[in-house]
Amino acid sequence: MKKLLAISAIVLFTAISLSFINVKEDPGYKNLKVLPKNTTHDQMDSVMKHFAKSLGVKCNFCHVRNADTKKMDFVSDENKNKDIARAMMKMTNKINKKYFGHEGVAAITCYSCHNGKQEPSLFPPADEDDE
C-alpha cells in the first residue's frame, strides 16, 4: 500500500510539475477549470489515469456520452461527479500548499482518502481479531 501511495504521489507530482513547463503543444482542451489551460495530451492522460486508479472508476464516472455521436463528451459538465472532482482537486492542492510547503508537492492525492474506491471510507477496516 505504501508503494502504491508513493507511486501515485510521484505520478501526480510529475503531472503537476509538467503542467508548469511552457509547452508549445496545444491539444486544445476546452472547459479546463482547475488544470492549467496548457495541459498536454500526455499530462492529461497521466492525470486521468491517476483519478481512475485512485477511485477505481472509468471515464464515465465523471464524463457523459454524447447521445448523437455515441462518443464521450469530455467538455460537458452534465455529470455532477466532474464538479466534485474539481472541488477535490482544489482541496488537495490547498492542503498540499498549506501543510507541505508549496504547490507541486503531492503529499495528499486522491488515493490518500479513496484508496481505489469511489467513496472514501468513513471508518478504518475492522481488525482481524474483531471478526
Beta strands, then each sheet from edge to edge (+ up, - down):
strand 1: 64-65
strand 2: 72-73
sheet 1: 1+ 2-
end
